[in-house]
Amino acid sequence: MLGSESSPSLDQKSLENAKASALIDANFTAKEETFIRDTVIQSGNDPEKIISKIKEDLKASEDEPKDELIDVNAKAGLDFEKFIVMKFNKDYFVIKQWAGDKFVEGRYAESTLDPDLQLELKLGNKRYPVAVECKWRSNIKGDFIRFASDGQLERYQAFETRTKIPTFIALGVGGSPSSPDALYIIPVSAFKKPIQHMDNINKYWKPIDKDFFFDQEKGELR
């Protein structure tokens, strides 16, 4: 998995779990700081050093300009979207819509705000829709990653609620848009905020060399 170097000790693992769970909404409150401080002290580490690192990483993610959130159509062509499309076996999936994100002087089609890809899984005479927004990041800054803007995540969540179509963010990290180092498939309903600790993102890791499988009964893409 991207960024993995060696297996952490039990104390390190407990500490990382504490940081990830306390920061799941990407909002470092006084209560969460106290929780992490107590956990750090119990693990025998320096709380001030670790809390300072968390604040620095979180601020770096929050301060990233919008143009750093790679728009694959504007900045990298269709490479990452094509990479994602190829993960859907054409014998089972039909592409119903592939957004173009075209606009001029602030005017754009309403569908531009929808996820990049809308597909259908074919099983006999039945069809099961699924939607995917494609995001590629060149790297991870610190322990946190921003995988969308606040407004984008809210729109995709609203799209899922309105259409009842299971919707996901396909997040590629590192490498190039056509060949990322790591891939994550994140349900849009998984998080309240689009800035997350990598321990939370890692739960949605997907092997690069595997095709997508959509479990229509559970509404899960993996």
GUNUMAR-831719 format. One line per 4 residues: number of its first residue (from 1); their letters; for each residue x, y, z of N, C-alpha, C. Coordinates in Angstrom, 3 decimals, padded with zeros to 6 digits. Example, Ala and Ser with C-alpha at 12.3 -4.5 7.8 and 13.67 -1.06 7.14 Angstrom:
BEGIN
1> as> 013.190:-005.690:007.800:012.300:-004.500:007.800:013.200:-003.300:007.800; 012.850:-002.250:007.080:013.670:-001.060:007.140:012.900:000.030:007.870
This chain:
BEGIN
1> mlgs> 000.853:-001.191:000.000:000.000:000.000:000.000:000.886:001.237:000.000; 000.459:002.295:-000.657:001.272:003.485:-000.789:001.679:004.026:000.572; 002.972:004.339:000.693:003.438:004.948:001.927:003.814:003.953:002.994; 003.560:002.612:002.781:003.893:001.648:003.806:005.368:001.311:003.731
5> essp> 006.024:001.336:004.882:007.440:001.027:004.918:007.715:-000.180:005.790; 007.152:-000.212:006.995:007.341:-001.354:007.881:006.152:-001.446:008.802; 006.000:-002.588:009.442:004.867:-002.772:010.340:005.085:-001.975:011.611; 004.161:-001.109:011.994:004.323:-000.295:013.199:004.185:-001.137:014.450
9> sldq> 004.782:-000.648:015.553:004.628:-001.347:016.820:003.202:-001.175:017.301; 002.820:-001.936:018.314:001.460:-001.857:018.838:001.150:-000.448:019.322; 002.156:000.201:020.023:001.937:001.552:020.520:001.739:002.537:019.368; 002.563:002.392:018.327:002.443:003.274:017.167:001.103:003.080:016.481
13> ksle> 000.701:001.826:016.377:-000.559:001.519:015.710:-001.731:002.093:016.500; -001.698:001.949:017.819:-002.767:002.487:018.663:-002.842:004.003:018.529; -001.681:004.626:018.449:-001.622:006.078:018.322:-002.201:006.531:016.987; -001.832:005.851:015.908:-002.357:006.206:014.586:-003.866:006.014:014.532
17> naka> -004.341:004.934:015.137:-005.787:004.691:015.173:-006.503:005.802:015.934; -005.886:006.256:017.020:-006.483:007.329:017.821:-006.557:008.623:017.017; -005.479:008.938:016.295:-005.468:010.152:015.475:-006.529:010.086:014.385; -006.602:008.947:013.723:-007.549:008.802:012.610:-008.991:008.888:013.081
21> sali> -009.301:008.207:014.181:-010.686:008.198:014.656:-011.095:009.561:015.203; -010.195:010.246:015.874:-010.518:011.560:016.429:-010.692:012.602:015.334; -010.006:012.409:014.219:-010.023:013.406:013.153:-010.857:012.986:011.957; -011.787:012.069:012.153:-012.543:011.532:011.023:-013.357:012.597:010.302
25> danf> -013.701:013.697:010.990:-014.426:014.776:010.310:-013.496:015.924:009.931; -012.174:015.697:010.053:-011.152:016.682:009.674:-011.312:018.005:010.416; -011.842:017.948:011.628:-012.028:019.150:012.434:-011.431:018.874:013.809; -010.248:019.443:014.080:-009.494:019.132:015.292:-010.011:019.970:016.459
29> take> -010.951:019.421:017.229:-011.557:020.140:018.346:-010.717:019.990:019.609; -011.030:020.815:020.622:-010.321:020.749:021.898:-010.508:019.381:022.553; -011.701:018.822:022.425:-011.980:017.502:022.998:-011.124:016.436:022.328; -010.989:016.530:021.003:-010.176:015.561:020.273:-008.701:015.719:020.627
33> etfi> -008.264:016.970:020.815:-006.871:017.200:021.197:-006.576:016.581:022.561; -007.511:016.730:023.497:-007.346:016.129:024.826:-007.290:014.613:024.733; -008.172:014.039:023.897:-008.211:012.585:023.711:-006.877:012.073:023.175; -006.347:012.763:022.164:-005.083:012.338:021.571:-003.928:012.566:022.538
37> rdtv> -003.958:013.689:023.266:-002.903:013.974:024.236:-002.819:012.851:025.278; -003.980:012.431:025.800:-004.002:011.352:026.796:-003.475:010.045:026.207; -003.876:009.763:024.965:-003.428:008.533:024.306:-001.923:008.547:024.090; -001.390:009.711:023.687:000.047:009.841:023.439:000.835:009.651:024.727
41> iqsg> 000.362:010.259:025.802:001.046:010.133:027.094:001.081:008.681:027.538; -000.049:007.978:027.356:-000.116:006.565:027.738:000.839:005.706:026.915; 001.102:006.133:025.683:001.999:005.352:024.824:003.466:005.718:025.041; 003.707:006.705:025.922:005.074:007.072:026.254:005.721:008.036:025.278
45> ndpe> 004.921:008.722:024.459:005.458:009.665:023.478:005.259:011.105:023.939; 005.874:012.032:023.194:005.766:013.456:023.500:004.480:014.008:022.875; 003.478:014.386:023.679:002.197:014.844:023.129:002.304:016.136:022.331; 003.147:017.075:022.777:003.235:018.373:022.104:003.766:018.219:020.681
49> kiis> 004.752:017.366:020.519:005.356:017.159:019.202:004.349:016.548:018.229; 003.605:015.563:018.708:002.658:014.860:017.843:001.453:015.736:017.518; 000.933:016.460:018.507:-000.212:017.342:018.265:000.166:018.455:017.295; 001.384:018.979:017.425:001.862:020.009:016.508:001.929:019.472:015.082
53> kike> 002.380:018.216:014.935:002.481:017.588:013.605:001.091:017.412:012.991; 000.118:017.005:013.807:-001.252:016.830:013.314:-001.791:018.160:012.794; -001.598:019.227:013.570:-002.105:020.544:013.174:-001.446:021.032:011.886; -000.138:020.779:011.754:000.578:021.201:010.549:000.055:020.463:009.319
57> dlka> -000.110:019.132:009.447:-000.579:018.328:008.314:-001.997:018.713:007.916; -002.849:018.925:008.926:-004.241:019.271:008.650:-004.333:020.637:007.979; -003.521:021.591:008.457:-003.528:022.934:007.866:-003.023:022.888:006.425; -002.004:022.071:006.172:-001.467:021.956:004.812:-002.530:021.443:003.854
61> sede> -003.332:020.478:004.311:-004.394:019.930:003.466:-005.492:020.954:003.245; -005.836:021.705:004.301:-006.902:022.703:004.186:-006.495:023.861:003.288; -005.185:024.189:003.292:-004.707:025.346:002.542:-004.415:025.050:001.082; -004.507:023.795:000.671:-004.225:023.459:-000.724:-005.189:024.208:-001.639
65> pkde> -004.679:024.905:-002.651:-005.560:025.629:-003.569:-006.421:024.680:-004.376; -007.581:025.182:-004.836:-008.509:024.335:-005.575:-007.881:023.762:-006.835; -006.950:024.524:-007.451:-006.389:024.015:-008.697:-005.409:022.877:-008.457; -005.123:022.579:-007.190:-004.305:021.412:-006.891:-005.145:020.149:-006.830
69> lidv> -006.464:020.297:-006.773:-007.359:019.141:-006.848:-007.497:018.806:-008.318; -006.737:017.834:-008.754:-006.582:017.600:-010.177:-007.903:017.339:-010.879; -008.242:018.219:-011.822:-009.383:018.008:-012.700:-008.825:017.262:-013.899; -009.135:015.965:-014.001:-008.484:015.145:-015.012:-008.800:015.611:-016.424
73> naka> -009.949:016.245:-016.648:-010.270:016.720:-017.990:-009.419:017.929:-018.357; -009.240:018.863:-017.402:-008.533:020.100:-017.686:-007.024:019.933:-017.633; -006.508:019.114:-016.713:-005.072:019.059:-016.478:-004.391:017.818:-017.030; -005.060:016.729:-017.089:-004.396:015.493:-017.504:-005.196:014.756:-018.558
77> gldf> -005.992:015.518:-019.327:-006.795:014.872:-020.351:-007.767:013.892:-019.727; -007.959:012.789:-020.381:-008.890:011.773:-019.888:-008.143:010.547:-019.360; -006.843:010.709:-019.109:-006.031:009.539:-018.751:-006.553:008.770:-017.544; -006.841:009.496:-016.450:-007.271:008.773:-015.252:-008.678:008.216:-015.420
81> ekfi> -009.551:008.968:-016.073:-010.900:008.448:-016.309:-010.838:007.189:-017.179; -009.973:007.203:-018.190:-009.821:006.021:-019.039:-009.295:004.840:-018.223; -008.355:005.130:-017.323:-007.813:004.086:-016.451:-008.932:003.452:-015.632; -009.824:004.299:-015.096:-010.936:003.797:-014.287:-011.940:003.033:-015.142
85> vmkf> -012.266:003.566:-016.310:-013.223:002.894:-017.198:-012.751:001.485:-017.536; -011.446:001.331:-017.752:-010.912:000.018:-018.119:-011.009:-000.991:-016.981; -011.280:-000.516:-015.774:-011.454:-001.419:-014.631:-012.849:-002.041:-014.608; -013.757:-001.514:-015.432:-015.113:-002.056:-015.525:-015.185:-002.990:-016.741
89> nkdy> -015.346:-004.271:-016.496:-015.416:-005.265:-017.567:-016.567:-004.933:-018.520; -016.238:-004.720:-019.800:-017.260:-004.303:-020.772:-018.315:-005.379:-021.019; -018.044:-006.615:-020.617:-019.040:-007.679:-020.766:-020.167:-007.540:-019.744; -019.889:-006.785:-018.667:-020.876:-006.662:-017.595:-021.350:-005.234:-017.350
93> fvik> -020.560:-004.259:-017.793:-020.906:-002.863:-017.513:-021.104:-002.056:-018.795; -022.139:-001.217:-018.780:-022.426:-000.304:-019.887:-022.236:001.124:-019.385; -021.518:001.940:-020.149:-021.357:003.351:-019.788:-022.594:004.112:-020.246; -023.331:004.665:-019.301:-024.552:005.415:-019.617:-024.261:006.899:-019.829
97> qwag> -023.279:007.410:-019.078:-022.921:008.826:-019.225:-021.465:009.026:-018.836; -020.769:009.837:-019.631:-019.366:010.158:-019.365:-019.254:011.671:-019.475; -019.165:012.343:-018.347:-019.205:013.814:-018.306:-018.018:014.425:-019.036; -018.276:015.587:-019.671:-017.219:016.266:-020.409:-016.693:017.499:-019.707
101> dkfv> -017.430:017.997:-018.708:-017.011:019.182:-017.946:-016.703:020.391:-018.839; -017.471:020.574:-019.904:-017.244:021.725:-020.785:-018.024:022.937:-020.265; -017.378:024.123:-020.304:-018.055:025.333:-019.846:-017.411:026.556:-020.489; -018.121:027.685:-020.459:-017.570:028.934:-020.964:-018.183:030.083:-020.173
105> egry> -017.315:030.976:-019.677:-017.740:032.157:-018.924:-018.767:031.818:-017.846; -018.492:030.757:-017.106:-019.355:030.387:-015.992:-020.612:029.641:-016.378; -020.820:029.377:-017.674:-022.013:028.644:-018.117:-021.642:027.192:-018.392; -022.436:026.281:-017.847:-022.158:024.857:-018.041:-023.452:024.078:-017.889
109> aest> -023.451:022.873:-018.431:-024.629:022.011:-018.320:-024.791:021.541:-016.884; -026.029:021.369:-016.439:-026.279:020.900:-015.078:-025.596:019.563:-014.825; -025.509:018.725:-015.852:-024.901:017.402:-015.685:-023.413:017.484:-015.389; -022.783:018.661:-015.664:-021.365:018.837:-015.368:-021.096:018.675:-013.879
113> ldpd> -022.088:018.965:-013.055:-021.930:018.866:-011.606:-022.108:017.440:-011.101; -022.538:016.535:-011.977:-022.719:015.137:-011.584:-021.379:014.402:-011.617; -021.315:013.200:-011.039:-020.082:012.403:-011.102:-019.647:012.155:-012.549; -018.352:011.933:-012.747:-017.798:011.766:-014.090:-018.433:010.622:-014.870
117> lqle> -018.634:009.497:-014.192:-019.099:008.290:-014.880:-020.390:007.761:-014.277; -021.323:007.427:-015.139:-022.519:006.713:-014.711:-022.598:005.440:-015.553; -022.633:004.298:-014.880:-022.617:003.011:-015.556:-023.766:002.143:-015.078; -023.978:001.035:-015.779:-024.961:000.042:-015.357:-024.333:-001.341:-015.406
121> lklg> -024.543:-002.094:-014.343:-024.138:-003.496:-014.302:-025.248:-004.321:-014.938; -024.892:-005.170:-015.916:-025.874:-006.013:-016.598:-025.821:-007.425:-016.021; -026.936:-007.859:-015.475:-027.062:-009.235:-014.990:-028.357:-009.798:-015.550; -028.252:-010.547:-016.642:-029.450:-011.048:-017.301:-030.266:-009.892:-017.837
125> nkry> -031.536:-009.846:-017.481:-032.413:-008.762:-017.928:-032.437:-007.584:-016.958; -031.657:-007.675:-015.901:-031.674:-006.625:-014.881:-030.491:-005.678:-015.051; -030.694:-004.430:-014.620:-029.663:-003.403:-014.691:-029.517:-002.745:-013.325; -028.270:-002.532:-012.910:-027.993:-001.921:-011.612:-027.042:-000.732:-011.823
129> pvav> -027.515:000.495:-011.564:-026.693:001.683:-011.809:-025.635:001.917:-010.733; -024.547:002.541:-011.137:-023.476:002.934:-010.221:-022.804:004.171:-010.818; -022.380:005.097:-009.960:-021.739:006.333:-010.426:-020.366:006.486:-009.779; -019.430:007.051:-010.544:-018.052:007.201:-010.061:-017.504:008.573:-010.438
133> eckw> -016.949:009.270:-009.464:-016.209:010.504:-009.692:-014.721:010.163:-009.634; -013.953:010.636:-010.622:-012.534:010.284:-010.718:-011.649:011.426:-010.213; -010.769:011.124:-009.269:-009.842:012.117:-008.733:-008.445:011.505:-008.671; -007.467:012.256:-009.168:-006.074:011.799:-009.081:-005.244:012.844:-008.358
137> rsni> -004.431:012.409:-007.399:-003.527:013.300:-006.666:-002.099:012.854:-006.908; -001.219:013.793:-007.173:000.169:013.446:-007.478:000.927:012.946:-006.255; 000.518:013.408:-005.061:001.212:012.960:-003.849:000.355:013.222:-002.613; 000.856:012.766:-001.482:000.194:012.973:-000.191:001.067:013.901:000.641
141> kgdf> 000.466:014.953:001.194:001.211:015.880:002.042:000.968:015.520:003.497; 002.004:015.022:004.172:001.846:014.617:005.565:000.971:013.388:005.692; 000.163:013.342:006.749:-000.692:012.183:007.020:-002.110:012.362:006.493; -002.391:013.511:005.883:-003.752:013.801:005.430:-003.805:013.968:003.914
145> irfa> -004.979:013.741:003.355:-005.172:013.961:001.923:-006.542:014.592:001.694; -006.582:015.535:000.772:-007.858:016.119:000.349:-008.223:015.458:-000.972; -009.389:014.792:-001.016:-009.764:014.071:-002.229:-010.862:014.780:-003.023; -011.351:015.914:-002.534:-012.348:016.716:-003.252:-012.491:018.039:-002.510
149> sdgq> -013.178:018.991:-003.121:-013.500:020.220:-002.394:-014.751:019.951:-001.563; -015.022:020.808:-000.583:-016.214:020.625:000.251:-017.476:020.602:-000.607; -017.554:021.544:-001.555:-018.739:021.636:-002.405:-018.931:020.417:-003.282; -017.829:019.868:-003.791:-017.923:018.677:-004.636:-018.471:017.498:-003.859
153> lery> -017.925:017.251:-002.677:-018.394:016.115:-001.885:-019.879:016.264:-001.571; -020.295:017.476:-001.219:-021.716:017.719:-000.930:-022.583:017.445:-002.157; -022.104:017.836:-003.339:-022.871:017.604:-004.573:-023.002:016.115:-004.877; -021.929:015.374:-004.693:-021.983:013.939:-004.988:-022.882:013.211:-003.985
157> qafe> -022.851:013.669:-002.742:-023.746:013.078:-001.740:-025.198:013.391:-002.078; -025.451:014.627:-002.531:-026.812:015.018:-002.922:-027.263:014.231:-004.149; -026.335:014.000:-005.082:-026.648:013.210:-006.280:-027.073:011.799:-005.883; -026.327:011.189:-004.963:-026.659:009.833:-004.519:-028.026:009.799:-003.843
161> trtk> -028.301:010.793:-003.013:-029.593:010.864:-002.321:-030.738:011.071:-003.308; -030.520:011.949:-004.281:-031.572:012.287:-005.245:-031.870:011.140:-006.208; -030.822:010.478:-006.694:-031.000:009.456:-007.732:-031.101:008.037:-007.188; -030.685:007.861:-005.914:-030.631:006.524:-005.308:-029.589:005.638:-005.999
165> iptf> -028.627:006.259:-006.680:-027.560:005.517:-007.350:-026.338:005.467:-006.433; -025.835:004.276:-006.081:-024.620:004.185:-005.266:-023.483:004.949:-005.956; -022.877:005.870:-005.230:-021.891:006.770:-005.830:-020.567:006.694:-005.075; -019.469:006.690:-005.834:-018.146:006.498:-005.252:-017.147:007.491:-005.842
169> ialg> -016.074:007.728:-005.082:-014.948:008.500:-005.590:-013.797:007.532:-005.814; -013.321:007.466:-007.062:-012.141:006.666:-007.382:-010.944:007.596:-007.235; -010.131:007.364:-006.219:-008.998:008.236:-005.908:-007.691:007.547:-006.276; -006.986:008.131:-007.242:-005.666:007.628:-007.603:-004.608:008.505:-006.963
173> vggs> -003.533:007.899:-006.473:-002.473:008.659:-005.803:-001.111:008.242:-006.353; -000.291:009.248:-006.675:001.065:008.978:-007.127:001.130:008.478:-008.558; 002.345:008.195:-009.015:002.528:007.716:-010.373:002.051:008.751:-011.372; 001.240:008.319:-012.321:000.657:009.211:-013.319:-000.833:008.929:-013.404
177> pssp> -001.619:009.812:-014.043:-003.062:009.565:-014.146:-003.392:008.236:-014.816; -002.577:007.827:-015.779:-002.845:006.570:-016.481:-002.263:005.356:-015.775; -001.441:005.603:-014.752:-000.829:004.497:-014.011:-000.488:004.941:-012.591; -001.506:005.133:-011.738:-001.259:005.593:-010.360:-000.565:004.527:-009.518
181> daly> 000.094:004.978:-008.465:000.760:004.046:-007.553:-000.230:003.346:-006.637; -001.320:004.026:-006.295:-002.319:003.456:-005.380:-003.707:003.906:-005.803; -004.692:003.082:-005.470:-006.075:003.360:-005.859:-007.005:003.089:-004.688; -007.956:003.980:-004.480:-008.925:003.853:-003.396:-010.328:004.086:-003.960
185> iipv> -011.295:003.282:-003.516:-012.681:003.429:-003.948:-013.499:003.835:-002.725; -013.859:005.112:-002.646:-014.462:005.686:-001.443:-015.946:005.971:-001.657; -016.839:005.376:-000.875:-018.270:005.728:-000.966:-018.433:007.202:-000.591; -019.242:007.952:-001.328:-019.390:009.377:-001.024:-020.038:009.598:000.339
189> safk> -020.692:008.576:000.856:-021.341:008.690:002.166:-020.402:008.352:003.319; -019.154:007.982:003.008:-018.236:007.509:004.051:-017.786:008.612:004.998; -017.624:009.838:004.475:-017.064:010.919:005.276:-017.892:012.198:005.173; -017.827:013.005:006.240:-018.493:014.308:006.225:-017.619:015.367:005.572
193> kpiq> -016.296:015.173:005.667:-015.355:016.142:005.121:-014.419:015.463:004.122; -014.002:016.189:003.063:-013.137:015.597:002.041:-011.651:015.656:002.368; -011.312:015.999:003.609:-009.928:015.924:004.076:-009.883:014.816:005.118; -009.045:013.815:004.890:-009.025:012.679:005.799:-007.605:012.210:006.093
197> hmdn> -007.437:011.652:007.292:-006.194:010.982:007.657:-006.079:009.738:006.779; -004.864:009.408:006.354:-004.685:008.278:005.447:-005.118:006.948:006.062; -005.130:006.835:007.386:-005.616:005.599:008.009:-007.083:005.372:007.675; -007.847:006.457:007.535:-009.256:006.325:007.154:-009.394:005.976:005.672
201> inky> -008.555:006.573:004.836:-008.595:006.315:003.394:-008.142:004.893:003.075; -007.164:004.403:003.822:-006.601:003.078:003.536:-007.628:001.953:003.626; -008.730:002.197:004.322:-009.781:001.177:004.423:-010.392:000.880:003.058; -010.221:001.812:002.124:-010.857:001.677:000.811:-009.841:001.389:-000.296
205> wkpi> -008.682:000.887:000.103:-007.620:000.557:-000.852:-008.073:-000.530:-001.814; -007.698:-000.380:-003.085:-008.072:-001.333:-004.134:-006.809:-001.759:-004.880; -006.576:-003.063:-005.046:-005.408:-003.509:-005.816:-005.434:-002.923:-007.230; -004.327:-002.343:-007.642:-004.235:-001.690:-008.946:-004.529:-002.643:-010.100
209> dkdf> -004.135:-003.902:-009.953:-004.234:-004.842:-011.075:-005.566:-005.593:-011.136; -006.515:-005.245:-010.278:-007.798:-005.952:-010.244:-008.917:-005.113:-010.871; -009.830:-005.798:-011.579:-011.007:-005.117:-012.111:-011.995:-004.818:-010.991; -012.925:-003.910:-011.261:-013.945:-003.571:-010.276:-015.031:-004.644:-010.217
213> ffdq> -015.546:-004.836:-009.010:-016.690:-005.727:-008.796:-017.749:-004.925:-008.062; -018.967:-004.893:-008.606:-020.060:-004.170:-007.962:-021.030:-005.164:-007.347; -021.147:-005.109:-006.020:-022.095:-005.955:-005.294:-023.424:-005.208:-005.257; -024.325:-005.568:-006.148:-025.583:-004.829:-006.285:-026.479:-004.966:-005.072
217> ekge> -026.344:-006.054:-004.323:-027.184:-006.247:-003.137:-026.747:-005.334:-001.992; -025.440:-005.175:-001.820:-024.923:-004.321:-000.752:-024.660:-002.891:-001.224; -024.687:-002.684:-002.540:-024.381:-001.361:-003.071:-022.930:-000.992:-002.871; -022.028:-001.985:-002.972:-020.604:-001.766:-002.738:-019.804:-001.969:-004.022
221> lr> -018.859:-001.070:-004.263:-017.944:-001.183:-005.391:-016.568:-001.493:-004.832; -015.984:-002.568:-005.329:-014.657:-002.928:-004.825:-013.846:-003.639:-005.902
